Amino acid sequence: MSATHTRPSAANASALAGYAHALLRIVASYLLLTHASAKLFHVPHIAMFDGLPLVSLLGVAGVIELIGGVLVLIGLFTRAAAFVLSGELAFAYFIGHAPKGNFLLPLLNQGEPAVLLSFIYLFIAAAGPGAWSIDRRRRALLRPLV
């Protein structure tokens, strides 16, 4: 190795992982919020959601996605909200996609987004919010008091 090229240290890699983790949380939440927005506010417009009653499986899913998506996006009560979202997305797969057939092939029943987001939120529930979160800031502020 040349003198100008250095290897990243383990500490640098760990710090970068925290930021990548936060980006995963933020982007996954943005994507989920687009689903909630389509269901509840018709933006973007998806004809399937026209006339969607709020008190229906899809309507309640939209409310859960909206509230949970915002909480995870900003990193507030992240673990609990991500756990609920993971379950809601697994439910969406088993109720909305798996009955179309090809249970083990989400590619064929259009269930890939639900499966991927379900596991992303399960990871976030287990690993926490990462960098750039209200939860992390709250923990840092409370640490000196303990």
C-alpha positions as CSV (number, residue, x, y, z in Angstrom):
1,M,0.0,0.0,0.0
2,S,1.2,3.5,-0.7
3,A,1.6,6.1,2.0
4,T,-1.4,8.1,0.7
5,H,-3.8,5.1,0.7
6,T,-4.8,3.9,4.1
7,R,-7.2,1.1,5.1
8,P,-10.4,2.1,6.9
9,S,-10.2,1.3,10.5
10,A,-12.8,-0.8,12.3
11,A,-14.1,2.3,14.1
12,N,-14.6,4.1,10.8
13,A,-16.4,1.1,9.3
14,S,-18.6,0.9,12.4
15,A,-19.5,4.6,12.1
16,L,-20.3,4.2,8.4
17,A,-22.5,1.2,9.2
18,G,-24.5,3.3,11.6
19,Y,-25.2,5.9,8.9
20,A,-26.0,3.2,6.3
21,H,-28.4,1.7,8.9
22,A,-30.1,5.1,9.3
23,L,-30.4,5.6,5.5
24,L,-32.0,2.1,5.3
25,R,-34.5,3.2,8.0
26,I,-35.2,6.5,6.3
27,V,-35.6,5.2,2.7
28,A,-37.7,2.2,3.8
29,S,-40.0,4.6,5.7
30,Y,-40.3,6.9,2.8
31,L,-41.3,4.0,0.5
32,L,-43.9,2.8,3.1
33,L,-45.3,6.3,3.4
34,T,-45.9,6.4,-0.3
35,H,-48.1,3.4,0.1
36,A,-49.9,5.0,3.1
37,S,-50.4,8.2,1.1
38,A,-51.8,6.4,-1.9
39,K,-54.3,4.6,0.3
40,L,-55.4,7.5,2.5
41,F,-54.8,10.6,0.4
42,H,-54.8,9.2,-3.2
43,V,-51.3,10.6,-3.8
44,P,-50.0,9.1,-5.9
45,H,-53.3,8.0,-7.4
46,I,-53.8,4.3,-7.6
47,A,-57.2,3.3,-9.0
48,M,-57.4,0.3,-6.7
49,F,-57.7,2.6,-3.7
50,D,-60.5,4.8,-5.1
51,G,-63.4,4.9,-2.5
52,L,-61.3,2.9,0.0
53,P,-63.2,2.9,3.3
54,L,-61.0,3.9,6.3
55,V,-62.6,1.0,8.3
56,S,-61.4,-1.8,6.1
57,L,-58.3,-4.0,6.0
58,L,-56.6,-1.7,3.5
59,G,-57.8,1.5,5.3
60,V,-56.4,0.3,8.7
61,A,-53.2,-0.8,6.9
62,G,-52.9,2.7,5.6
63,V,-53.3,4.3,9.0
64,I,-50.7,1.8,10.5
65,E,-48.3,2.6,7.7
66,L,-48.8,6.3,8.0
67,I,-48.3,6.5,11.8
68,G,-45.6,3.8,12.0
69,G,-43.8,5.1,8.9
70,V,-43.6,8.6,10.3
71,L,-42.3,7.3,13.7
72,V,-39.7,5.1,12.1
73,L,-38.7,7.8,9.6
74,I,-37.9,10.3,12.4
75,G,-36.6,7.6,14.7
76,L,-39.1,7.9,17.6
77,F,-40.2,4.8,19.4
78,T,-38.4,3.1,16.5
79,R,-38.1,-0.5,17.8
80,A,-41.8,-0.8,18.7
81,A,-43.1,1.0,15.6
82,A,-40.8,-1.1,13.3
83,F,-42.0,-4.3,15.0
84,V,-45.6,-3.4,14.4
85,L,-44.8,-2.5,10.8
86,S,-43.0,-5.8,10.2
87,G,-46.0,-7.7,11.4
88,E,-48.4,-5.5,9.3
89,L,-46.3,-6.2,6.2
90,A,-46.1,-9.9,6.9
91,F,-49.9,-9.9,7.3
92,A,-50.2,-8.0,4.0
93,Y,-48.1,-10.7,2.2
94,F,-50.1,-13.6,3.7
95,I,-53.5,-12.0,3.2
96,G,-53.0,-10.0,-0.1
97,H,-50.3,-11.8,-2.0
98,A,-49.8,-15.4,-1.0
99,P,-53.4,-16.4,-1.8
100,K,-52.7,-15.5,-5.5
101,G,-50.6,-18.6,-5.6
102,N,-46.8,-19.3,-5.7
103,F,-46.6,-18.9,-1.9
104,L,-42.8,-19.4,-1.9
105,L,-42.2,-17.2,-5.0
106,P,-43.2,-13.6,-4.1
107,L,-41.9,-12.5,-7.5
108,L,-44.9,-14.3,-9.1
109,N,-47.6,-12.9,-6.7
110,Q,-46.3,-9.3,-6.6
111,G,-45.4,-9.8,-2.9
112,E,-41.7,-8.9,-3.0
113,P,-42.1,-5.3,-1.7
114,A,-44.1,-6.6,1.3
115,V,-41.6,-9.3,2.1
116,L,-38.6,-7.1,1.8
117,L,-40.1,-4.3,3.8
118,S,-41.3,-6.8,6.5
119,F,-37.7,-8.1,6.9
120,I,-36.2,-4.6,6.8
121,Y,-38.5,-3.5,9.6
122,L,-37.8,-6.7,11.6
123,F,-34.1,-5.8,11.3
124,I,-34.7,-2.2,12.5
125,A,-36.8,-3.5,15.4
126,A,-34.0,-5.8,16.5
127,A,-31.0,-3.4,15.7
128,G,-32.6,-0.1,16.7
129,P,-32.7,3.2,14.7
130,G,-29.1,3.8,13.9
131,A,-27.8,7.4,13.5
132,W,-29.9,10.5,13.0
133,S,-32.8,9.5,15.2
134,I,-34.8,11.1,18.0
135,D,-34.4,7.9,20.0
136,R,-30.6,8.1,19.9
137,R,-30.7,11.8,20.9
138,R,-33.1,11.1,23.8
139,R,-30.8,8.3,25.0
140,A,-27.8,10.6,24.8
141,L,-29.6,13.3,26.8
142,L,-30.8,10.9,29.4
143,R,-27.4,9.1,29.8
144,P,-25.8,11.8,32.1
145,L,-28.9,11.6,34.4
146,V,-28.5,7.9,35.1
